[in-house]
Amino acid sequence: MTGAVALKVAYVVTWVVQLLYLRYLLGRYRRVRGEIKDLKRSS
Amino acid sequence: MKSISIAFIIFTLALLSFSTYQALVVAPTEATMGEVQRIFYYHVPSAWVAGLCFFVNFLASITYLINRKPNADAMAAASAEVGVVFCTIVLITGPIWARPVWGIWWTWDARLTTTLVLWLIYVSYLVLRRFAAGSQTQVLSAVLGIFGFVDVPIVYMSIRWFRTQHPSPVMGGGESSGLAPAMLQAFLWNLLAFTCLGVAFVMARYHLQKVENQVESEHAQLALQGGTR
C-alpha cells in the first residue's frame, strides 16, 4: 500500500465510522420518538 | 436551546470542512514520510477526543457514586460511547499509517498495546451497561469507569516511559520535539474541529439517554397503574 492510498483509506475510514455512529444515534432517536407516541396513545 | 444546538452543529460542520482543507491542502508535505503523514491530522485529534471523553466519563462516574443522580449516569454513558467511537478511529488509522512507514500493520509495543487495552476496557463498559440487569448496573459501570480511566495516563506516558516503535511525542516531548508553523496551524484547526464534533456527539447522546430514561420510567408507571386496576 502506497502512502497516498493509505492516506485516502484512513480519511474514508474516519468519516465512515463517524457517519455510522451518527446513523446509529438517529436510529435510536427515531425509536424513542415512536415509543413516546405509543405512550401518549395508551395514556 | 434548540437554535443554539443547530448553530453549534453548523459551526462544527463548517469547521470540519475548513480543517480538512487545512490538513490536505494547506499543510506542507512531510519530508521523510510524504503524503501519508497527513493521517496525523485525524489520528492525533481522534486520540485527544477519546481521552477527553474518558476523562468526562471518569468525572461523571465519580459524581454518580456521590449523588446517585441519573443525569450523571447519562453523561457517563454518553461520554464512554463517544470515546469508544474515537478510540476505534485511532486504532484503525494507526495501522493504516504504520503499514507504509514501518512495513508492518501492528506491533505489540507499549503505546499500541495500552491503547488496545483502553479500547477493550470501555467496550466492556458498554457491554456491561447493555446486558447487565438490575439496579446495580449504574453503580458497577461507574466503578468500572473510574478504574478503567487509570489506563488513560498510562497510554499518554507510554511513549515517554518505554522505548517504542511508535514515534516519541511530537509536542511536549522536549527540545527536539515540535511542529513546523504551517503544520501546527493545520493540526490546531483539526484539534478544534474534532473537539467540537466530540462535544456535539456527547451532547446528542446525553440528550438521547435522558429521553430514554424518561420513557422507561413512564413505561414502568403505566405498568404499575395497569397492575393496580
Boltz contact constraints between the chains, C-beta under 6 A:
constraints:
  - contact:
      token1: [A, 1]
      token2: [B, 99]
      max_distance: 6.0
  - contact:
      token1: [A, 1]
      token2: [B, 100]
      max_distance: 6.0
  - contact:
      token1: [A, 3]
      token2: [B, 34]
      max_distance: 6.0
  - contact:
      token1: [A, 3]
      token2: [B, 35]
      max_distance: 6.0
  - contact:
      token1: [A, 3]
      token2: [B, 36]
      max_distance: 6.0
  - contact:
      token1: [A, 3]
      token2: [B, 100]
      max_distance: 6.0
  - contact:
      token1: [A, 4]
      token2: [B, 35]
      max_distance: 6.0
  - contact:
      token1: [A, 6]
      token2: [B, 36]
      max_distance: 6.0
  - contact:
      token1: [A, 6]
      token2: [B, 96]
      max_distance: 6.0
  - contact:
      token1: [A, 6]
      token2: [B, 100]
      max_distance: 6.0
  - contact:
      token1: [A, 7]
      token2: [B, 35]
      max_distance: 6.0
  - contact:
      token1: [A, 7]
      token2: [B, 36]
      max_distance: 6.0
  - contact:
      token1: [A, 7]
      token2: [B, 38]
      max_distance: 6.0
  - contact:
      token1: [A, 7]
      token2: [B, 39]
      max_distance: 6.0
  - contact:
      token1: [A, 9]
      token2: [B, 96]
      max_distance: 6.0
  - contact:
      token1: [A, 10]
      token2: [B, 39]
      max_distance: 6.0
  - contact:
      token1: [A, 10]
      token2: [B, 93]
      max_distance: 6.0
  - contact:
      token1: [A, 10]
      token2: [B, 96]
      max_distance: 6.0
  - contact:
      token1: [A, 13]
      token2: [B, 92]
      max_distance: 6.0
  - contact:
      token1: [A, 14]
      token2: [B, 42]
      max_distance: 6.0
  - contact:
      token1: [A, 14]
      token2: [B, 89]
      max_distance: 6.0
  - contact:
      token1: [A, 17]
      token2: [B, 88]
      max_distance: 6.0
  - contact:
      token1: [A, 17]
      token2: [B, 89]
      max_distance: 6.0
  - contact:
      token1: [A, 21]
      token2: [B, 85]
      max_distance: 6.0
  - contact:
      token1: [A, 25]
      token2: [B, 204]
      max_distance: 6.0
  - contact:
      token1: [A, 28]
      token2: [B, 208]
      max_distance: 6.0
  - contact:
      token1: [A, 32]
      token2: [B, 211]
      max_distance: 6.0
  - contact:
      token1: [A, 32]
      token2: [B, 212]
      max_distance: 6.0
  - contact:
      token1: [A, 32]
      token2: [B, 215]
      max_distance: 6.0
  - contact:
      token1: [A, 35]
      token2: [B, 215]
      max_distance: 6.0
  - contact:
      token1: [A, 39]
      token2: [B, 218]
      max_distance: 6.0
